[in-house]
Structures are given as structure tokens and as C-alpha cells.
Amino acid sequence: MANELLKQVHERMPVILSREDEALWLDPKIQDTEKLRPLLKQYPSELMEFYPVDRIVNSPANDVPKCIIPT
């Protein structure tokens, strides 16, 4: 479910890991879902920002700085 900030755009939201959780998530030795499940939490709105960008962002072929410049 999307956090308060992203609800304006869509009801779903990808998982965003905190820096300190990345190593645990990527560790192939960790297979215990009970240890990993707590990492799947809603990312705080106050740590995010969003703004409109150019439509070129819709194509994965466009890997250019213009993709992140506010319009």
C-alpha cells in the first residue's frame, strides 16, 4: 500500500529499503522469511520527495539526466 505522499499517484508502492537493511536483504545466506518480512514496511513519506518529470522516463532506453530533472 502506498504511503501518504504516493497515494496521490497510485495505491501500490514498491518496497524501498533503508541503507542499513540492504545488506540483510541481499545476503543469500538469509533464507528465513520471518527475518526478512519486517523489512517489507511502508517507507516514510517525510523521507521522500516527488515531482513531475519528462515523459522520456517512460522508456528504459532513456538513461539520461533529463529523466530526473523536474519539469
GROMACS elastic network, one bead per residue, 0.5 to 0.9 nm:
[ bonds ]
;  ai    aj funct       b0    kb
    1     7     6  0.83009   500
    1    10     6  0.89023   500
    1    11     6  0.58125   500
    1    13     6  0.58056   500
    1    14     6  0.86344   500
    1    42     6  0.74110   500
    2     5     6  0.77347   500
    2     6     6  0.56252   500
    2     7     6  0.53209   500
    2     8     6  0.89255   500
    2     9     6  0.88823   500
    2    10     6  0.69473   500
    2    11     6  0.51985   500
    2    14     6  0.81565   500
    2    42     6  0.72126   500
    2    43     6  0.86366   500
    3     6     6  0.55673   500
    3     7     6  0.60133   500
    3    11     6  0.84536   500
    3    12     6  0.86475   500
    3    13     6  0.75503   500
    3    42     6  0.63464   500
    3    43     6  0.69413   500
    3    44     6  0.69038   500
    3    45     6  0.60919   500
    4     7     6  0.53605   500
    4     8     6  0.76024   500
    4    44     6  0.84976   500
    4    45     6  0.62312   500
    5     8     6  0.64799   500
    5     9     6  0.83139   500
    5    44     6  0.87621   500
    5    45     6  0.54304   500
    5    46     6  0.82215   500
    5    48     6  0.79325   500
    5    49     6  0.80466   500
    5    50     6  0.82410   500
    6     9     6  0.53834   500
    6    10     6  0.63028   500
    6    11     6  0.75585   500
    6    12     6  0.83409   500
    6    13     6  0.74697   500
    6    45     6  0.78337   500
    6    50     6  0.82841   500
    7    10     6  0.52389   500
    7    11     6  0.53957   500
    7    12     6  0.77927   500
    7    13     6  0.85919   500
    8    11     6  0.79885   500
    9    12     6  0.89313   500
   10    13     6  0.73727   500
   13    16     6  0.86266   500
   13    42     6  0.81771   500
   13    43     6  0.89935   500
   14    42     6  0.88268   500
   15    39     6  0.85107   500
   15    40     6  0.61856   500
   15    41     6  0.71164   500
   15    42     6  0.71378   500
   15    43     6  0.73760   500
   16    39     6  0.89025   500
   16    40     6  0.80448   500
   16    41     6  0.82021   500
   16    42     6  0.77906   500
   16    43     6  0.61125   500
   17    20     6  0.80252   500
   17    21     6  0.60148   500
   17    22     6  0.61432   500
   17    25     6  0.84312   500
   17    39     6  0.69456   500
   17    40     6  0.78073   500
   17    41     6  0.84638   500
   17    43     6  0.76482   500
   18    21     6  0.53254   500
   18    22     6  0.65429   500
   18    39     6  0.85671   500
   18    43     6  0.83295   500
   19    22     6  0.54330   500
   19    23     6  0.79905   500
   20    23     6  0.69451   500
   20    24     6  0.80652   500
   21    24     6  0.54723   500
   21    25     6  0.62879   500
   21    26     6  0.87790   500
   21    39     6  0.70049   500
   22    25     6  0.51723   500
   22    26     6  0.61550   500
   22    27     6  0.85499   500
   23    26     6  0.52131   500
   23    27     6  0.59730   500
   24    27     6  0.52572   500
   24    28     6  0.86910   500
   24    30     6  0.72695   500
   24    36     6  0.77774   500
   25    28     6  0.81369   500
   25    30     6  0.77423   500
   25    36     6  0.67196   500
   25    39     6  0.78524   500
   26    29     6  0.88088   500
   26    30     6  0.82458   500
   27    30     6  0.56493   500
   27    31     6  0.86030   500
   28    31     6  0.70705   500
   29    32     6  0.89742   500
   30    33     6  0.82696   500
   30    35     6  0.79380   500
   30    36     6  0.79844   500
   31    34     6  0.88523   500
   31    35     6  0.81576   500
   31    36     6  0.80034   500
   32    35     6  0.54222   500
   32    36     6  0.65946   500
   32    37     6  0.87528   500
   33    37     6  0.56639   500
   33    38     6  0.89383   500
   34    37     6  0.53714   500
   34    38     6  0.73893   500
   35    38     6  0.67183   500
   35    39     6  0.81745   500
   36    39     6  0.56240   500
   36    40     6  0.74616   500
   37    40     6  0.55039   500
   37    41     6  0.82512   500
   38    41     6  0.65020   500
   40    43     6  0.88712   500
   42    45     6  0.87158   500
   43    46     6  0.88103   500
   43    47     6  0.77263   500
   43    48     6  0.82909   500
   44    47     6  0.56344   500
   44    48     6  0.71400   500
   45    48     6  0.53031   500
   45    49     6  0.77250   500
   46    49     6  0.77454   500
   51    69     6  0.89276   500
   51    70     6  0.61520   500
   51    71     6  0.79548   500
   52    68     6  0.88099   500
   52    69     6  0.84869   500
   52    70     6  0.57187   500
   52    71     6  0.58155   500
   53    56     6  0.82297   500
   53    57     6  0.73128   500
   53    66     6  0.80788   500
   53    67     6  0.64280   500
   53    68     6  0.61953   500
   53    69     6  0.61145   500
   53    71     6  0.51357   500
   54    57     6  0.62414   500
   54    58     6  0.85661   500
   54    66     6  0.72312   500
   54    67     6  0.62796   500
   54    68     6  0.79490   500
   54    69     6  0.76190   500
   54    70     6  0.74926   500
   54    71     6  0.61990   500
   55    58     6  0.57273   500
   55    59     6  0.82848   500
   55    67     6  0.80279   500
   56    59     6  0.60317   500
   56    60     6  0.87180   500
   56    61     6  0.89120   500
   56    62     6  0.64449   500
   56    66     6  0.79615   500
   56    67     6  0.64157   500
   57    60     6  0.71540   500
   57    61     6  0.88130   500
   57    62     6  0.65466   500
   57    63     6  0.81247   500
   57    64     6  0.88785   500
   57    66     6  0.82571   500
   57    67     6  0.50947   500
   57    68     6  0.80165   500
   58    61     6  0.88296   500
   58    62     6  0.81007   500
   58    67     6  0.89149   500
   59    62     6  0.57064   500
   59    63     6  0.85999   500
   60    63     6  0.67691   500
   62    66     6  0.87674   500
   62    67     6  0.74477   500
   63    66     6  0.83794   500
   63    67     6  0.71302   500
   64    67     6  0.58538   500
   64    68     6  0.82105   500
   65    68     6  0.58471   500
   65    69     6  0.67900   500
   66    69     6  0.51729   500
   66    70     6  0.83903   500
   67    70     6  0.84198   500
   68    71     6  0.89859   500
